[in-house]
Amino acid sequence: MSYDVDFGYPACSACGRSEETVFSWDPTYNYRKIFLKAGIHPKEHLLGKTGEEAGAMFLRAVEAMQADREAFIALEPPNGWGTVAELIECLEERLIPFCKSNPRCLVKSAT
């Protein structure tokens, strides 16, 4: 099971653009405790945020995980599916760069 976090642009009646999803991410629910400790609840904190806002949240989460790595590692699931190292890598290599490149997009869903 996983979260679904979709970034995109709403429909625009002025220019006729249709609603568009430009990036989707489906992190494992096993990251839940790690996200919460880092100050992010995907559904409550990300929904409706811009790429710029979400990117800043992801960056703060990475900084928190790096500053207190052992405390975050203690939250890793026993099955090994969803490690702190994997999450940091994903945030640094995929999410934060995407958000920097798309500061005006919106988090359309975070369930």
PyRosetta script that sets phi, psi and omega in degrees:
from pyrosetta import init, pose_from_sequence

init()
pose = pose_from_sequence("MSYDVDFGYPACSACGRSEETVFSWDPTYNYRKIFLKAGIHPKEHLLGKTGEEAGAMFLRAVEAMQADREAFIALEPPNGWGTVAELIECLEERLIPFCKSNPRCLVKSAT")
pose.set_psi(1, 152.2)
pose.set_omega(1, -177.9)
pose.set_phi(2, -149.8)
pose.set_psi(2, 166.0)
pose.set_omega(2, 168.9)
pose.set_phi(3, -76.6)
pose.set_psi(3, 163.4)
pose.set_omega(3, 168.7)
pose.set_phi(4, -126.0)
pose.set_psi(4, 118.0)
pose.set_omega(4, 178.8)
pose.set_phi(5, -122.2)
pose.set_psi(5, 114.8)
pose.set_omega(5, -178.0)
pose.set_phi(6, -116.1)
pose.set_psi(6, 133.8)
pose.set_omega(6, 176.7)
pose.set_phi(7, -109.6)
pose.set_psi(7, 141.7)
pose.set_omega(7, 177.8)
pose.set_phi(8, -174.3)
pose.set_psi(8, -163.0)
pose.set_omega(8, -178.0)
pose.set_phi(9, -126.9)
pose.set_psi(9, 138.8)
pose.set_omega(9, 178.4)
pose.set_phi(10, -72.9)
pose.set_psi(10, 164.6)
pose.set_omega(10, 174.8)
pose.set_phi(11, -63.6)
pose.set_psi(11, 150.1)
pose.set_omega(11, 179.8)
pose.set_phi(12, -125.1)
pose.set_psi(12, 111.1)
pose.set_omega(12, -179.1)
pose.set_phi(13, -70.6)
pose.set_psi(13, -26.6)
pose.set_omega(13, -179.4)
pose.set_phi(14, -67.9)
pose.set_psi(14, -41.9)
pose.set_omega(14, -177.2)
pose.set_phi(15, -105.4)
pose.set_psi(15, -10.1)
pose.set_omega(15, 178.5)
pose.set_phi(16, 84.9)
pose.set_psi(16, 6.9)
pose.set_omega(16, 179.4)
pose.set_phi(17, -68.6)
pose.set_psi(17, 137.4)
pose.set_omega(17, 176.4)
pose.set_phi(18, -81.8)
pose.set_psi(18, 159.0)
pose.set_omega(18, 174.1)
pose.set_phi(19, -58.4)
pose.set_psi(19, 140.8)
pose.set_omega(19, -174.4)
pose.set_phi(20, -139.9)
pose.set_psi(20, 132.9)
pose.set_omega(20, 171.5)
pose.set_phi(21, -98.7)
pose.set_psi(21, 127.3)
pose.set_omega(21, -176.6)
pose.set_phi(22, -111.3)
pose.set_psi(22, -13.1)
pose.set_omega(22, -179.7)
pose.set_phi(23, -159.1)
pose.set_psi(23, 134.1)
pose.set_omega(23, 176.4)
pose.set_phi(24, -127.1)
pose.set_psi(24, 142.5)
pose.set_omega(24, 178.9)
pose.set_phi(25, -136.2)
pose.set_psi(25, 134.3)
pose.set_omega(25, -179.0)
pose.set_phi(26, -128.8)
pose.set_psi(26, 72.9)
pose.set_omega(26, 179.6)
pose.set_phi(27, -68.3)
pose.set_psi(27, 150.5)
pose.set_omega(27, 179.2)
pose.set_phi(28, -64.2)
pose.set_psi(28, 145.5)
pose.set_omega(28, 175.1)
pose.set_phi(29, -62.7)
pose.set_psi(29, -16.9)
pose.set_omega(29, 177.9)
pose.set_phi(30, -63.2)
pose.set_psi(30, -15.4)
pose.set_omega(30, 176.3)
pose.set_phi(31, -81.3)
pose.set_psi(31, -6.0)
pose.set_omega(31, -172.9)
pose.set_phi(32, -50.8)
pose.set_psi(32, -53.9)
pose.set_omega(32, -177.9)
pose.set_phi(33, -63.5)
pose.set_psi(33, -36.6)
pose.set_omega(33, 179.6)
pose.set_phi(34, -67.0)
pose.set_psi(34, -46.4)
pose.set_omega(34, 177.1)
pose.set_phi(35, -58.3)
pose.set_psi(35, -46.8)
pose.set_omega(35, -177.5)
pose.set_phi(36, -61.7)
pose.set_psi(36, -44.1)
pose.set_omega(36, 178.2)
pose.set_phi(37, -62.7)
pose.set_psi(37, -32.7)
pose.set_omega(37, 179.5)
pose.set_phi(38, -81.2)
pose.set_psi(38, -2.1)
pose.set_omega(38, 176.7)
pose.set_phi(39, 90.3)
pose.set_psi(39, 18.7)
pose.set_omega(39, 179.6)
pose.set_phi(40, -123.7)
pose.set_psi(40, 120.7)
pose.set_omega(40, 167.3)
pose.set_phi(41, -109.8)
pose.set_psi(41, 108.3)
pose.set_omega(41, -172.3)
pose.set_phi(42, -48.4)
pose.set_psi(42, -47.5)
pose.set_omega(42, -176.3)
pose.set_phi(43, -69.9)
pose.set_psi(43, -40.9)
pose.set_omega(43, -175.7)
pose.set_phi(44, -83.9)
pose.set_psi(44, -34.0)
pose.set_omega(44, -173.1)
pose.set_phi(45, -101.7)
pose.set_psi(45, -23.4)
pose.set_omega(45, -175.2)
pose.set_phi(46, -97.4)
pose.set_psi(46, -35.7)
pose.set_omega(46, -174.0)
pose.set_phi(47, -55.2)
pose.set_psi(47, 125.0)
pose.set_omega(47, 178.8)
pose.set_phi(48, 85.9)
pose.set_psi(48, -5.7)
pose.set_omega(48, 178.8)
pose.set_phi(49, -75.2)
pose.set_psi(49, 153.3)
pose.set_omega(49, 174.9)
pose.set_phi(50, -79.4)
pose.set_psi(50, 166.0)
pose.set_omega(50, 175.1)
pose.set_phi(51, -57.3)
pose.set_psi(51, -39.4)
pose.set_omega(51, 179.1)
pose.set_phi(52, -62.2)
pose.set_psi(52, -45.0)
pose.set_omega(52, -179.8)
pose.set_phi(53, -67.8)
pose.set_psi(53, -44.8)
pose.set_omega(53, 179.9)
pose.set_phi(54, -64.1)
pose.set_psi(54, -41.7)
pose.set_omega(54, 178.6)
pose.set_phi(55, -60.0)
pose.set_psi(55, -40.6)
pose.set_omega(55, 177.8)
pose.set_phi(56, -65.0)
pose.set_psi(56, -38.6)
pose.set_omega(56, 177.5)
pose.set_phi(57, -64.8)
pose.set_psi(57, -43.3)
pose.set_omega(57, 179.2)
pose.set_phi(58, -63.5)
pose.set_psi(58, -40.8)
pose.set_omega(58, 179.4)
pose.set_phi(59, -63.8)
pose.set_psi(59, -43.8)
pose.set_omega(59, 177.1)
pose.set_phi(60, -62.0)
pose.set_psi(60, -37.2)
pose.set_omega(60, 178.4)
pose.set_phi(61, -64.1)
pose.set_psi(61, -44.1)
pose.set_omega(61, 177.6)
pose.set_phi(62, -60.6)
pose.set_psi(62, -45.5)
pose.set_omega(62, 179.8)
pose.set_phi(63, -60.4)
pose.set_psi(63, -41.8)
pose.set_omega(63, 178.8)
pose.set_phi(64, -64.1)
pose.set_psi(64, -43.8)
pose.set_omega(64, -179.8)
pose.set_phi(65, -64.2)
pose.set_psi(65, -38.8)
pose.set_omega(65, 179.9)
pose.set_phi(66, -72.1)
pose.set_psi(66, -32.5)
pose.set_omega(66, -178.1)
pose.set_phi(67, -73.6)
pose.set_psi(67, -30.0)
pose.set_omega(67, -176.8)
pose.set_phi(68, -134.9)
pose.set_psi(68, 51.0)
pose.set_omega(68, -171.7)
pose.set_phi(69, -52.4)
pose.set_psi(69, -44.5)
pose.set_omega(69, -177.0)
pose.set_phi(70, -62.8)
pose.set_psi(70, -38.6)
pose.set_omega(70, 178.7)
pose.set_phi(71, -64.6)
pose.set_psi(71, -36.8)
pose.set_omega(71, 178.5)
pose.set_phi(72, -74.1)
pose.set_psi(72, -39.7)
pose.set_omega(72, 178.3)
pose.set_phi(73, -60.2)
pose.set_psi(73, -34.1)
pose.set_omega(73, 178.1)
pose.set_phi(74, -62.0)
pose.set_psi(74, -18.6)
pose.set_omega(74, 180.0)
pose.set_phi(75, -91.8)
pose.set_psi(75, -4.1)
pose.set_omega(75, 179.9)
pose.set_phi(76, -63.2)
pose.set_psi(76, 145.0)
pose.set_omega(76, -179.8)
pose.set_phi(77, -70.0)
pose.set_psi(77, 147.7)
pose.set_omega(77, -179.3)
pose.set_phi(78, -61.4)
pose.set_psi(78, -25.8)
pose.set_omega(78, -179.1)
pose.set_phi(79, -78.5)
pose.set_psi(79, -4.9)
pose.set_omega(79, 176.9)
pose.set_phi(80, 77.6)
pose.set_psi(80, 3.8)
pose.set_omega(80, -177.8)
pose.set_phi(81, -92.1)
pose.set_psi(81, 94.8)
pose.set_omega(81, -179.7)
pose.set_phi(82, 112.8)
pose.set_psi(82, 72.9)
pose.set_omega(82, -177.8)
pose.set_phi(83, -92.7)
pose.set_psi(83, 160.9)
pose.set_omega(83, 176.7)
pose.set_phi(84, -60.6)
pose.set_psi(84, -43.4)
pose.set_omega(84, -179.9)
pose.set_phi(85, -59.6)
pose.set_psi(85, -43.2)
pose.set_omega(85, 178.7)
pose.set_phi(86, -64.8)
pose.set_psi(86, -39.9)
pose.set_omega(86, -179.5)
pose.set_phi(87, -67.2)
pose.set_psi(87, -45.6)
pose.set_omega(87, 177.9)
pose.set_phi(88, -58.9)
pose.set_psi(88, -46.1)
pose.set_omega(88, 179.6)
pose.set_phi(89, -58.7)
pose.set_psi(89, -45.5)
pose.set_omega(89, -179.7)
pose.set_phi(90, -64.0)
pose.set_psi(90, -44.6)
pose.set_omega(90, 179.5)
pose.set_phi(91, -63.5)
pose.set_psi(91, -44.8)
pose.set_omega(91, -177.7)
pose.set_phi(92, -71.4)
pose.set_psi(92, -35.9)
pose.set_omega(92, -174.3)
pose.set_phi(93, -94.2)
pose.set_psi(93, -24.2)
pose.set_omega(93, -176.0)
pose.set_phi(94, -118.8)
pose.set_psi(94, -57.3)
pose.set_omega(94, -170.6)
pose.set_phi(95, -72.4)
pose.set_psi(95, -50.6)
pose.set_omega(95, -177.5)
pose.set_phi(96, -63.6)
pose.set_psi(96, -46.2)
pose.set_omega(96, 176.6)
pose.set_phi(97, -61.0)
pose.set_psi(97, -40.5)
pose.set_omega(97, 177.7)
pose.set_phi(98, -59.6)
pose.set_psi(98, -47.4)
pose.set_omega(98, -178.2)
pose.set_phi(99, -62.6)
pose.set_psi(99, -38.2)
pose.set_omega(99, 177.7)
pose.set_phi(100, -65.4)
pose.set_psi(100, -36.2)
pose.set_omega(100, -179.4)
pose.set_phi(101, -79.8)
pose.set_psi(101, -16.6)
pose.set_omega(101, -176.5)
pose.set_phi(102, -133.9)
pose.set_psi(102, 59.9)
pose.set_omega(102, -172.9)
pose.set_phi(103, -64.5)
pose.set_psi(103, -21.5)
pose.set_omega(103, -176.6)
pose.set_phi(104, -97.8)
pose.set_psi(104, -6.8)
pose.set_omega(104, 177.6)
pose.set_phi(105, -67.3)
pose.set_psi(105, 165.8)
pose.set_omega(105, -178.8)
pose.set_phi(106, -120.5)
pose.set_psi(106, 148.9)
pose.set_omega(106, 170.1)
pose.set_phi(107, -76.2)
pose.set_psi(107, 109.0)
pose.set_omega(107, -174.9)
pose.set_phi(108, -84.8)
pose.set_psi(108, -32.4)
pose.set_omega(108, 177.4)
pose.set_phi(109, -147.8)
pose.set_psi(109, 148.4)
pose.set_omega(109, 177.9)
pose.set_phi(110, -153.8)
pose.set_psi(110, 84.0)
pose.set_omega(110, -175.6)
pose.set_phi(111, -121.9)
pose.dump_pdb("model.pdb")
